[in-house]
Amino acid sequence: MAKWGEGDPRWIVEERPDATNVNNWHWTEKNACQWSQETLKKLLIGLEIEGNHFRCIITDLDKCEGEAVVNNRKGKLIFFYEWDIVASWQGNVRGRDDTVEGKMNIPNLSEENEISEIDVSFSLKESSETGNVLKEFLYKEGSDKIREQLKTYVKYLKEEFSKGLILPKKENISNNSKEQIQNLTSTFDKNVTVNNKSITKDIKSANTSSRFETKTLIMSHAFQCSGADLYRALTQVELVRIFTNGPVVLDVKEGGEFQLFGGNIHGTFKELIPNKKIVQYWRTKRWPPEHYSVVTITIEQQNDNTILNLMQIGVPESEYDGTRENWDRYYWDAIKRILGYGSFII
């Protein structure tokens, strides 16, 4: 029998910070359909193609049908994409009043074809002398410019969207992440101890009797993962420990306590609906004594991503900006970057 830690590396979970998909052995897949459609729209709509006497612009994306998927097998990324695109264009010849309209067709954008092999054709809504001149201009000058935008799409797919699909090993978590967590804890009282005092479930929402002004914080983020994955990222000790990069206390049940970042963030769970909703009484050590906010997190599963909505009632007005910044930096950005659930927007 192999000694502890000397067996088949696929089974040595200690080598992975989240103890899953050890050494990226298992096949994992990420759906890029919606992301691709949005990205292609941004890259093509509004694109101008100009010459000495001509000006054309892509005005709309009429059709963008197909699929795109990124796979990870044994630490190797495999890309599959296939799109059939139809777009509208308008153009004119300088010195002439008439505007010409037509269509652009890209039937074979796929990983099987080099960018230079991708067909880009142009047609006219109505044949005319001006239209024929512009169509010829687009064929000569516009095709390469369109292919450059398609090349950019492929680059973003491979370099941006696929980030995080190959998960890091524990020893590879960046020092930058550690420094960011240390920066968070340094903003609090370093000598403070964890508050073990129980918080009763009848804490009134937003501490309405407070003598200081409070605000309600609302934010929304998109994550490239399932709703179940995102819920686990917020409720499983192992995963929370990874993205916070420190010790965690997490008693995931109604009335159960949680403590993060050395106890600087702490509170209790008020309500839990698996994969759907988390409600917490939540505070930081910086806040006035015994003052808690009410945090409601809802998780909405979409076709190929998940939307997280947060509403936090009772944030001290003086702490509002810092609280919003810390949610973004130490929760959402960390989850996207370290767990690989990033949403990439151009």
N, C-alpha and C positions, 0 to 999 in steps of 0.2 A: 504494500500500500504506500502510495506517495506521502511524503511528509507534508504537513501543513504549509501551504503556499508554494509547493513544488509540483503541483499537478498540472493538468491541461490548462493553459492560460484562459481558455474560454470559461472556466469554472471558478477562477480566482476573483471573486467579486471585490476583494479589497483593492484591486487595481483600478476600479471605477468609482468615482465620487458618489454616483447615485446607485451603485450596485445593480445596474441594469445594462443589458446589451454589452457585456464585457468585451473589451477590445474591438467594439463595433462589429462583432461576429455575425449577428443576425441581420437579416434583410430588413431595412426600414425604408419607408416611402413618405414623400412629402408632396402633396397635391399643389401644383402651381398654376392651375387653370385660371382662377379668378385673378390672381396676381398678374399672370401673363396678359390677360385681356386688358386690365387697367394700365399696365406698363406700355403695351403696344398703342393704346389710345393716346397716352401722354407723348409717346415718341413720334407718332404720325400726324395726329390732328394738329393743325396750325403750322405744319412744316411748309416753308416757302421755298420755291425753286425759281430762281431769277436768272435772267440773261440780259444782254445789252438792250433788247427791245421787248422782252417777255417777262411776265410775272404770273406764276401759278401757285396755288395754295391748296393743301389737303384740308377739306372742310368737315369731313365726318367719316366715321368708321361704320359702314353699313352692315358689315358681316365680319365676324371673327370667330370662326368655328374650328374646333379641334380640341386638343388636350396637351397638357405638359405635366410631367412628373419627374421628380429627382429621387433616385434610389441610392442607398448606401449598402454595399455588400462587402464585408470584410475590410472596411475602411476605405473602399474605393467608391467614388461617386459615379453613377451612371445616369445620363440625362436622356430623356425622351420627350420630344415635342413635335407636334405636327399641326400646322395652322393653315386654314384657307381664309384669305382676307380679301374683302372688297371695300374700297373707300371711294368717297366722292371728292372731286376736285373742281376748282374754278380757275379761270385764267383770262388774261387779256393781253393784247398787243398794244404797246404804248402808242398813243396817237389815235387809237380806234375806240369807239364808245361801246361796242358790243362785248358782252361777257360770255365766255364759252364755259359750258359745264360738261363733265364727263365722269367716267369711272376708272379706278385703278384696280387691277386684279393681281393678287399674289397667291397662286394656288398650291405652292409646294414649299412653304417654310418648314423645314424639318431638319433633324440632326443627320439625316441621310445625305443631305445636299450641302456642299460648300456654299458660302454666302454668294460667291461669284456665279454659282449655278442656279440661283433662285430666279424664277421667272417673274418679271415685273412688266405688265402690259397696260396700255392705256386705251380707252375708247371714248367716243364722243356721244353725248346725248342727242345731238342733231348735227348732221354733217354740214360744214360750211367752209369757206376759204380760210377764214381766221382759225376755225377749229382745226383744220388739217395742218396749218402751220404750227399751232401750239402742240398738237399731238406729236408731231415730228420732233419739236423741241424737247418735250418731256421724254420721248424715247431716247434721245441722245444725251440729254443733260440730267434728267430726273431719275432714271433707273439707278444709277450709281449712288445718288444721294439717298434714295429709299433703302438701298442695300446697306448703306452705312448705318441707318437707324435700326435695321434688323440685326446687324452685327452688334450694335449696342445692347439690344434686347438679349441676345444670347450671352453677352458678357455679363450683364446684370444677373441673368439666371444662374450662371455658373459661379460668379464671384460674390454676389450679394444674397440672393434668395437662398442659396444652398448653405450659407454659413450656419454652423451649429448642428448640421445633420450628422457630421462626425463629431461625437461628443469628446470633450477633453478628459484625460486621465487626471487623477487627483493632483499629482505632482505638477501638472501643466497649467493649473489654474493660475492666472497671471498675478504677478506681484501687485500690478495696478489695482486689481480687485481687492486685494488685502489692504492696500493703502487707503482705498475708498472707504472700506468698512471702518478702518482705524480713524479716518477723518470724521466719520459719523459719530463714533463713540467719544471722540475728543471734544465734540461740541457740547457734551453733557458733563455733569460732575463726575470726574474720574474716581472719586473716593466713595461714591454712593453705593450702597449694597442693594441686592435684589429685595424688592418688597414682597414679602410672603403673606401679607395680610389678605384675607379672603375679601372678594368683592361681591356683595350681594346682588342677586338677580333683579332686585327692585330699584336699582339705580335709575333715576328718572332721566328720560332722554334729554341729552344736551345740557343737563345740570341747570335747569331753568332758574334756580335761585342764585346763580353766580352773580357776583357784584361787578363783573367786567363784561365787556362786549364780546360776543362770539359770532362766528360766521359759519356758513355751510359750504363745504368744499365738494365740488362735483367734477369728476374726471372720467374719461373713457379711453381704453387702449385696445388695440387688436393684436392677437397673438397667433402665430402659425403653429397651432396644436389643437387637439380636441378639447372640448369642455371638460372631459374627465381628466385629461392631462393637467390642465390648468388648476382644477380643483385639488388634485393631488399635490401640485407644486406649492399650494398654500396651506395644506393640512397634513402632509407627511413629514415627520421629523427629519428624515434623511435628506429630503429635497430642500426643505427650508434651511437646514444647516448648510447645504451647498451654496445656495445663492446669497445667504447672509454671512457665510464664511465665519461662523462662530457657534458657540454653544446655544442650544435652543431648549426651552421648556414648552411642550405643546400637548395639552390634555384635550384632545379633540372630542368634546361632548358639551352639551348645554350646561353651562355653569363651570366648565373646565377652564383652567388658567393657561395663559401663554406668556412667555417672556423671551424677547429677542434682543440682540445687540447688548448682551451683558445686563439685561433687565431694564435698559433705558426705554424700551418699548414694552409695555405689559398691559394686561387686562384679562377679560374673560369672554368666552363664547356665549352669546345670547341665543342664537338660532343657527342651525346647520341643515341645509337641504343638499344632499350629495350631488355634486356636479352642477348645481344650480345657484345656490345662495349661501352666503356667510354673513352673519351679523355679530359684531363684537362691541363690547365696552372697551375703549382703547384710549391710552394716554402715554405721554412721555414724561420723563423725570423733570423736564424743563417747565412743565405746566404747573399752575397753582396747585397746592396740595389737595388731593382727593377729587380733583376735577377730571371727569371722563367725557370723551366724545362717544357718539354712537356711529360706528362704521357699518355700512351695508354694502356688500359686494354682490353683484349679480353677474352670472356667467351665461352668456348667450351663444350657443353653438350655431355657426353659420355653415355654409356649404363646404368651404375649405379653410376657414379660420374660426377664431373664437373672439367675441367681443366681451371685455370686462368693463362693467360700469361700477363706479364707486361713488357713494354719497356719504359724507362725513359731517354729522351734525354736532355743533358745539365746539368748534375749533377756536381757541382764544384768538381774538383779532390780531394781536401782536405776533402770534405764531403762525398765522395763515400762510404766508408766502414760504416760510421755511418748511412747513409741513407738506405743502404741495410739492416743493422741490425734492424733499426726501422720499416721498412716495415714488416719484418718477425715478430718482437716481438709485435708491437702495432696494426698491422692490421691483418695479416694472422693467427698468433697463437691465437690472441684474438678472432677472428671470429670462429675459430675451437673450442676453449675451451668454450667460453661463449655462443655462439649461437648453439653449438652442431654440427658443420659442420666438425668435425675432420676427417682426413684421417690417419688411423693407419697402420703404416708400421713396420714390424718386423725387 
